[in-house]
Amino acid sequence: MRAAREYMMDFLADDGGATAIEYALIAGLIAIAIVGGAASVGSSANDAYQKAADGFPDPA
């Protein structure tokens, strides 16, 4: 009975899983920020290239 109680106390005191979850959440937030930034940069680059293309005369 004592071994089971010690096992349960050790299990409840272990915080290794919580640390892994925290790192996963941080990695997820970083990934969302990267995707958002890439989408913004892509849109801006597309606008810049479109303005450059509009400056050329249409081929006749």
C-alpha positions, -999 to 999 in steps of 0.1 A, spaced: 0 0 0 28 23 8 44 18 -26 12 28 -44 10 60 -23 46 69 -30 40 62 -67 10 85 -67 28 113 -49 57 111 -74 32 111 -103 14 142 -90 47 160 -83 61 154 -118 58 185 -140 76 173 -171 44 171 -191 34 206 -183 68 219 -195 63 200 -228 28 215 -233 42 250 -226 69 246 -252 43 233 -277 21 264 -271 50 287 -276 60 269 -308 24 271 -321 23 309 -314 56 314 -332 43 294 -362 11 315 -364 32 347 -363 54 334 -391 25 324 -413 8 358 -407 40 377 -415 47 357 -446 11 363 -458 16 401 -452 49 402 -470 35 381 -499 6 405 -503 29 435 -503 53 420 -528 24 411 -551 12 447 -550 47 460 -558 51 437 -587 16 446 -600 24 483 -599 57 476 -618 38 455 -644 12 483 -648 40 507 -657 48 488 -689 29 495 -721 5 468 -733 19 448 -762 0 456 -794 
